[in-house]
């Protein structure tokens, strides 16, 4: 068995500084490692690695960030320079629980809210 030391998710950025600012300012990420090629961010215990050399193209990442209110979260993403191409929508009579968003580098991610209490 291989002993895993940590797990992280890597995204690409054409402008690493802009990407780091987006995740630190918008989601409270903390820089835990940085060199000319990679910046690792801690977001509530998860590691997001931003690798330089990206092309800025729209790319689905599979990243989901759970927030208390996806409507408020989507507004904050847009205020920070990201996009949410479609406003979060109510579903089955419930408040919105999902927002599809894009960071300034073209990396797509989801905002979700906890639905366990619904």
Residue pairs with C-beta under 8 A, 6 or more apart in sequence:
6 47
7 47
8 40
8 46
8 47
8 48
8 49
9 46
9 47
9 48
9 49
9 61
9 62
9 63
10 38
10 48
10 49
10 50
10 51
11 19
11 48
11 49
11 50
11 51
11 54
11 59
11 61
11 63
11 103
11 105
11 107
12 50
12 51
12 52
12 53
12 54
12 55
12 59
12 105
12 107
13 19
13 50
13 51
13 52
13 54
13 56
13 105
13 107
14 53
14 54
14 55
14 56
14 105
15 56
15 104
15 105
16 39
16 50
16 51
16 52
18 81
18 104
18 105
19 39
19 50
19 103
19 104
19 105
19 107
20 29
20 31
20 39
20 41
20 50
22 80
22 81
22 82
22 103
22 104
22 105
23 29
23 41
23 43
23 48
23 50
23 103
24 30
24 31
24 41
25 80
26 76
26 77
26 80
26 82
27 43
27 65
28 43
29 41
29 42
29 43
29 48
30 41
30 42
31 39
31 40
31 41
32 40
32 41
32 42
32 47
33 39
33 40
34 40
36 52
37 51
37 52
37 53
38 49
38 50
38 51
38 52
39 49
39 50
40 47
40 48
40 49
40 50
41 47
41 48
41 49
41 50
43 65
48 63
54 105
54 106
56 105
56 106
57 106
58 102
58 106
58 108
59 106
59 107
59 108
60 108
61 107
61 108
61 109
63 107
63 109
63 110
64 109
64 110
64 111
64 112
65 73
65 109
65 110
65 111
65 112
66 111
66 112
66 113
66 114
67 73
67 111
67 112
67 113
68 113
69 113
70 88
70 96
70 97
70 98
70 99
70 111
70 112
70 113
71 87
71 88
71 95
71 96
71 99
73 99
73 111
74 84
74 87
74 88
74 99
74 101
74 111
77 83
77 84
77 99
77 101
77 103
77 111
78 84
81 104
82 101
82 102
82 103
82 104
83 101
83 102
84 99
84 100
84 101
84 102
84 111
85 100
85 102
86 100
88 96
88 97
88 98
88 99
88 111
89 96
90 96
91 97
91 98
94 115
94 118
95 113
96 113
97 112
97 113
97 115
98 110
98 111
98 112
99 110
99 111
99 112
100 108
100 110
101 108
101 109
101 110
101 111
102 108
102 109
103 109
